[in-house]
Amino acid sequence: MVDTTTVTPLEVNAMLEALSSHNKVKAAVQLFRDHLSVNGQVDQYSVGILLQALTNSIQDNQQPNYEIDRIRNKHLRTILASPCWQWKEAIKLLDECFSKITLNNPIFSNLLRLNERASQVFASEHPGHALACLQIMRDFDIVPDEVTCTMVLGASHSWRLSLQLFQSMQQQLSNDVNASKTWRLPRPNVYGYSAVITACARAGQYETVMQLLNDLMDDPLVDANTYVYNGMLQSLVQGGGRAKSKERLETALNLLQRMQPQSQTMPDTVTFNTLFALCAAVRLQPAEWEYLAKLVHTSDAESLAHGFLDQMTDMRVAKNLATYRQAILAVGACGPTSVHRMLDRALADEPVCYNGETELMNSALAAMSRDGHAEESFVCVSQMVSKGRSVRPNEETLAQLLDCLGHGGKTGLIPQLLRAIDGEDVAREHLQMLHVDSVLNRFPNVTKEIWSRAIRACLVNEDFPTCRQVFDLMHEKGVVTSCDIMRSVAEAYARASVTRSRLANGDDAPLIEAQEHARKASVLVDSFGNPPATLVALVCGACGYAGLFPEARRHLLQLHQSLLARMQISRGSTQPSLSVKNLRRNEGSMLPALHYRLMKSSARHGNVTSALQFCDDIQNLSRIAAKNEGKIEKLDETTQSSRGTFTEGIYSSLSMHLPEWTLLLEAASRSGHWKVCLSTLQFIRPYVGRLHPTPACKTTPPHTLSEYRRISRCLTSAIKCLSIRSQYAWAVRTLEDWIQWSGRRPPIDAVQETIRALSLRGRDKEVIRLAATCLQAPAEDAVDGSSYEMLLYVSAITAVSNEGLYAAADELFLAAIARGCLPFSLKASKIDDTPCVVLDLHRMNRAVARSSVRIALQKHMYEIRGNSRASACDIVIVTGRGLGSALKLRPILRPEVQRLLQEEFYPPLNTYSVPGNMGALRISCTDVKAWVAHQDAAKAAHMLTLASALKSLSSVERLRSILSHSKQKNHT
């Protein structure tokens, strides 16, 4: 320990700077604490030195640290969480000296730089504390300056929050009316504009970028400079994606137009280099270039790149070697000819490209390798060497040539190229088509990096036989295969297995190939002593996708055991135990996503056995993890899923949740295990209950309705399984329970499946009761443009009618008419001055049309019987001409109605076409009268028979005689 009793703050700062310069950060922190404990006085500059040292000590490959620390200050406690030990050490230092110094803007600026560096290394694991730091400054009435606010704008993970803060800075007011009147945000300077524009550009909000740029130009207190514009352009290179390539380039061109020459915003070398990099990053289609022609008056990337070079010459902007290298990459999408033209232009500029020919050649090879121009790449190397320039192919040249062969589908030449470079004459003969004999002797010796590049080039097109030849050649040359190469091969096998499985679609050949690739990947993973968890998860998912569920489960248990071993080790150590929360930060969503993929693969293959095994493994892991945290999670009707909605992509829990339970039910449904379906529905019940509408909520939110429809798919799967297994009673009970759980109507597909199962077994009364039960629940929005009631009644009428249950079909049709969900148009009219009754059957299927005809004739008959003045008249049935049928002008209802009137009515009702209208049938009043008379006679005969039967049953004497006769017969 250093004696700090007589050390002045200036001497302490000197020692801290010396220790920091030698990367002795922990020693510097300990020296600061010793000085603080002895003298009790600290300097703000000392704190700044330590924060800078902690920032510089963060390594790119630094391992996370989840040790839980305790601090006293409640404000600093809100920003303590981080996997970066330097950040937590900085917060603890501020907590220790919080009451002994006055926090100011320089301290928070250094703290924000540390926060930015931690976010770069740990990405999403390090929560963004920039806005929280600004809130602490507000709580302690520390007015932030432009530097602090600019760093907060650039460090925020959300472009919306950055924009909101920037707008508050523009207003120069705090959004919190309760804050001190002396605390206010500064007006944004040019760097603040640059930070918020960069944040919006990385998020792809290009319209907002242009709006902010207009504000920057209109702000009289802010003068933009070239540095700001270059930062905006750089953000366009890093952000966005293929879907917004046109918008990125359009925004960059607009920015270039705003950079006026002969001013402080004049484009410089960095500006044009960034534009070339952006052109190389985006690959536009011809239609997109036509859209951009109004800005640049060019039709492709080549003319745009040459235009930029001409513009640099006109504006006297210096060019460097990086300029031409980026320009060559920018024209790569236009083909090898364009690349050669740009390369020749670069070589013509000798003052700039002196001694840089090899780098330019490598850039040309990289530009052509993206599209796989293998032959052109070798020709380029030969021409460059033959020109007598100081070009000597290096290791990067050979690596680019290997990539060209890989992307060009000529991986079979890779072993020959490596052999030819090693001096084998036989291999040189195979490469004559590439015209590289003159340059083979100029290539350097093949290193381990080149061997790795060759194997990865073979794996681009999943050429595993050639990859095996490269491995054999490595063993022949005595090259030791590294673990990284083997991991790349295993990953390639796994990805190839997934690709083949997706192409199977019931075909055995791709599935067999996928299984073979998955087995090889599994064997490679087993050969590693301690394979990475990400690789094991990838191979595990590939095995599950290919249907190799024993191998998939073995790798899953391997991951679970590794996790549990880490938990046990952390329990015995002095650090806090590894919790599920820390696991999420360390491994993200790998394990939950793997669980979901395995359950999905089981459902896809209809393997309920593997699904149940995976379910058991997941639940066991969840129980042990919860026990390690000292709590056991219980799921009941009031428990909400920690995973959120059904559609949430990144899961945050290790246990089974709604997506996994749904997939388990799907697997059971496909394999016909109806008992498993019924059991799984009980686990889905709490999620359904959460969506139960409340009396206070008059309208259902769209997201709730959408989630309910997604969850209800599992009910349809369960009902299908129950119907196939002839468990129609359980199907009806399941629908009734679902109505009770959800407070909504069950999905129409599930109801239709149950109705078909009941109709097939002649349960017409239960069909009618089920339809009424489903319609008692609250109504939802229309389904596929038709009402729920109409779909329900149409399917029910069709199902019972197809099984010959015409009475039930007519009863359902009458119920549908009463609810107004099915049309029934029967009205009196005149055709050719002849009174008639017209029935319209448009937009009806055959089953509904049959019921409509029967009901219409019965109604007409009752009207004749009930009114003595009424008489039978012609009946016209409008069936249509078949304009809306699947086969044009091939009507369906017309022959069906004719068959119905001939076969199901006695005496048969003859029909004939209405003159001038082939879409209507006419029944003469004579046939109608004959049919009504027959119905009356049949009814009278039926009533006499019924009366006779009732008379014989009600006769006391008849009963006594029967009983007496029965006794006498028994005695004898």
Order of alpha helices (4+ residues) and beta strands (2+ residues): alpha-alpha-alpha-alpha-alpha-alpha-alpha-alpha-alpha-alpha-alpha-alpha-alpha-alpha-alpha-alpha-alpha-alpha-alpha-alpha-alpha-alpha-alpha-alpha-alpha-alpha-alpha-alpha-alpha-alpha-alpha-alpha-alpha-alpha-alpha-alpha-alpha-alpha-alpha-alpha-alpha-beta-beta-alpha-beta-alpha-beta-beta-alpha-alpha
